[in-house]
Amino acid sequence: MTPRWDLGDPSFDVTSAQVHAAREDDWYVETTWGWAVLRYAEVSALLRDRRFRQGNARWPAQNGIHSGLFSDWWQETLLSLEGDDHARIRRLMVPAFKNRVIAEMRPVFQAIADELIDGFAARGQVEFVHEFAEPYAARIICLLLGLPQDHWPQVARWADDLGASFSIDVGNQVPRIEAALAGLAGYVDDVVADRRAHPRDDLVTTLVQARDSEGTLTDRELSVALVFLAFAGMETTRNQLGLALQTLLERPDQWALLAERPELGGNAVEEVMRVNPTVTWVTREALEDVEFQGLHIPKGGIVQMLSHSAGTDPRAVPDPSFDIAQQRPPHHGFGAGIHHCLGHFVARTDMAVALPLLAQRMPDAECDGPGVWLPVSGNTGALSFPIRFTPAT
């Protein structure tokens, strides 16, 4: 009998040969946190199966956190809500994330990226996370929320600490998470008060006006939604950019192709998220007893959809090697179904802008040491990633 995988073990790698071998044996394996689903077809089906709910609501409790500021807030985020409350809050936020609205921001995204690259281009070296990925992601969140651009360092610090919410070590991170949560919530509440007194053309004003004129949001719901947006948007984009550089620099031919054909930026984002996603699994919880392809999943049972395993499944992608010029089946890096990531087009667009610029301005870039990386389980990414290249003249 195959032993249960320990997804909470920092040494466990969800992209490993062990996972690939298990995928050939069966479509699932048992883990310490429910069943891991390994194949593309089964992941696609279960993510859309209405007999399941988003499974993250129980994440704090699974890690021994049953009360307190973090536990209470986590239950109220879009990630945990279901039914009418989820639909109502999501519906109010959707207009700010429409494709046309975000596409119009591309020139601003490019200007931010160029400015950041200008800051280190002449040196010929960069610590990519803190000098590019983090400020780029944080400044774009500030742009979306209508916050001053020079507030990004503080917003980034709070978001970074809140990012520990997704860590497999979350049980030991509660004081750090709750301090950041209190800081960011207080900041957001001040912004809400300002927009109520001085409306602007931004997302916060839109939500404040919906709250005041329609009564469709409580003050608490508004605060929770904005705090979650600020931290989740910044954290995932920063992590995914580091993983994108890791993936592309390991394949110099693909890096050169991206520089030569910047229109492949969008495709590069999809390929990176297929083979090297920051969200290494997406969770679902059974709302009733479920029989699915020979597996009995009891009510309350947890299934973890392994993103990399599904994205490299040869049944769906006969040649799963990394190639930004190829069209692949949709990956699951942004989830699927009613909990499909609200900000997916922001992330897709800002990364599609940044990656070709980086490839053009650092054509011979290479890793300058191993860097420091989170475990390849839970949400992963680089904590530091030094890169060297020929300095710009």
HUTAJO-V508517 format. One record per residue. RES is the residue in one letter. PSI is psi in whole degrees, -180 to 180 (none if undefined). Layout:
((RES & PSI) (RES & PSI))
This chain:
((M & 131) (T & 128) (P & 153) (R & 138) (W & 140) (D & 96) (L & -17) (G & 0) (D & 119) (P & -21) (S & -9) (F & 130) (D & 114) (V & -3) (T & 10) (S & 167) (A & -32) (Q & -43) (V & -43) (H & -41) (A & -42) (A & -35) (R & -31) (E & -27) (D & -41) (D & 170) (W & -7) (Y & 162) (V & 158) (E & 141) (T & 177) (T & -19) (W & 59) (G & -157) (W & 137) (A & 128) (V & 127) (L & -20) (R & 151) (Y & -49) (A & -44) (E & -39) (V & -47) (S & -42) (A & -46) (L & -33) (L & -25) (R & 2) (D & 118) (R & 0) (R & -2) (F & 152) (R & 166) (Q & 130) (G & 2) (N & -15) (A & -32) (R & 4) (W & -49) (P & -46) (A & -37) (Q & -22) (N & 21) (G & 14) (I & 106) (H & -7) (S & 173) (G & 176) (L & -48) (F & -48) (S & -44) (D & -45) (W & -42) (W & -38) (Q & -18) (E & -4) (T & 161) (L & -30) (L & -30) (S & -23) (L & 154) (E & 171) (G & -142) (D & -40) (D & -45) (H & -47) (A & -41) (R & -48) (I & -41) (R & -42) (R & -37) (L & -29) (M & -19) (V & -44) (P & -33) (A & -13) (F & 15) (K & 150) (N & -44) (R & -42) (V & -45) (I & -39) (A & -34) (E & -16) (M & -5) (R & -45) (P & -35) (V & -41) (F & -44) (Q & -40) (A & -41) (I & -45) (A & -46) (D & -42) (E & -43) (L & -43) (I & -38) (D & -30) (G & -20) (F & -3) (A & -39) (A & -17) (R & -30) (G & 14) (Q & 154) (V & 142) (E & 101) (F & -38) (V & -53) (H & -21) (E & -15) (F & -63) (A & -46) (E & -52) (P & -35) (Y & -50) (A & -42) (A & -39) (R & -33) (I & -38) (I & -43) (C & -41) (L & -47) (L & -38) (L & -4) (G & 29) (L & 153) (P & 137) (Q & -32) (D & 2) (H & -2) (W & -36) (P & -41) (Q & -43) (V & -41) (A & -40) (R & -45) (W & -45) (A & -38) (D & -45) (D & -38) (L & -25) (G & -21) (A & -14) (S & -31) (F & 1) (S & 148) (I & -8) (D & 22) (V & -32) (G & -28) (N & 1) (Q & 6) (V & -46) (P & -43) (R & -45) (I & -45) (E & -33) (A & -43) (A & -39) (L & -44) (A & -42) (G & -48) (L & -38) (A & -42) (G & -41) (Y & -46) (V & -40) (D & -37) (D & -39) (V & -42) (V & -45) (A & -40) (D & -43) (R & -29) (R & -39) (A & -32) (H & 80) (P & 147) (R & 177) (D & 75) (D & 172) (L & -41) (V & -44) (T & -43) (T & -45) (L & -37) (V & -43) (Q & -36) (A & -40) (R & -45) (D & -36) (S & -33) (E & -16) (G & 25) (T & -7) (L & 141) (T & 163) (D & -39) (R & -45) (E & -40) (L & -45) (S & -47) (V & -44) (A & -43) (L & -38) (V & -44) (F & -42) (L & -45) (A & -44) (F & -42) (A & -41) (G & -42) (M & -45) (E & -49) (T & -39) (T & -44) (R & -49) (N & -42) (Q & -32) (L & -42) (G & -42) (L & -34) (A & -45) (L & -42) (Q & -47) (T & -45) (L & -38) (L & -22) (E & -10) (R & 78) (P & -31) (D & -37) (Q & -37) (W & -44) (A & -39) (L & -39) (L & -39) (A & -39) (E & -34) (R & 79) (P & -19) (E & -12) (L & 5) (G & -45) (G & -41) (N & -35) (A & -40) (V & -45) (E & -41) (E & -43) (V & -45) (M & -22) (R & -43) (V & -19) (N & 63) (P & 147) (T & -35) (V & 98) (T & -17) (W & 154) (V & 132) (T & 142) (R & 149) (E & 132) (A & 129) (L & -14) (E & 172) (D & 130) (V & 132) (E & 119) (F & 110) (Q & 49) (G & -4) (L & 129) (H & 119) (I & 110) (P & 160) (K & 131) (G & -8) (G & 147) (I & 135) (V & 135) (Q & 118) (M & 109) (L & 111) (S & -49) (H & -44) (S & -44) (A & -42) (G & -21) (T & 15) (D & 117) (P & -16) (R & -30) (A & -32) (V & 91) (P & -36) (D & 92) (P & 8) (S & 157) (F & 124) (D & 109) (I & -9) (A & -4) (Q & 151) (Q & 128) (R & 165) (P & 153) (P & 135) (H & 177) (H & 21) (G & -23) (F & 15) (G & -160) (A & 170) (G & -156) (I & -15) (H & 18) (H & 136) (C & 124) (L & -37) (G & 22) (H & -36) (F & -30) (V & -51) (A & -44) (R & -42) (T & -47) (D & -35) (M & -36) (A & -27) (V & -45) (A & -43) (L & -46) (P & -37) (L & -44) (L & -42) (A & -36) (Q & -36) (R & -13) (M & 62) (P & -29) (D & 27) (A & 144) (E & 159) (C & 138) (D & 60) (G & 168) (P & -22) (G & -177) (V & 127) (W & 147) (L & 160) (P & 150) (V & 61) (S & 149) (G & -143) (N & 128) (T & 172) (G & -178) (A & 137) (L & -32) (S & 146) (F & 90) (P & 138) (I & 142) (R & 156) (F & 170) (T & 125) (P & 147) (A & 143) (T & none))
